[in-house]
Amino acid sequence: MNLVVFFLSLGISCRITRFITKDTLAAGIRSWVAARFGDDSKPAYLVTCGWCTSIWVAAAVTPLGFWAGETVAFQLVAMVLTLSYLTGLAANWLD
């Protein structure tokens, strides 16, 4: 894995983790998990904890980066997700 693929994989992991744990669009997933397993359950904690979720997201992204990291498709999708994450950080910082 070269440095570009590594940083794009990092961007994917950051954006997907943020989506699962914080974004309004994923609130239904978090609510469903809490309703299914209980508000104080480990699965409910998992989908709200960035540190916890990022382990599983990175575990899925890493092999994908090794397998397809050099492809144009991977790099385009990864760039979109990475730029989305960085734009969100910049917007929060600038506001």
Steps between C-alpha positions, in 0.01 A plus 500: 500500500653831395463826692220634278290188550574508873378859537196436281420195714535719808255746347253222426526373857451847646199582284320168546564506875365854522196402293415203722557671835389861445317578174128562505452275197620203707288587805249234396770234517608614846137514618430153363805354677400669828140376468610148409772455764427773758640848550772380737604197294841444345360508144335838574828628639686367197295707252545820703869471594740622232792315654307173506345529156826605335663166584237311303491750216880491469492118510275508192680783317857370543463182294305696241787748477752219453283319246365791294698804613675548168178497297340816369162401647640465852691826475200695369265375773769543764573854385132594518470365855830654609412841356157478661658435839758778463237746379287420806796560729580829327139615514480428873831674561408806293149542649 
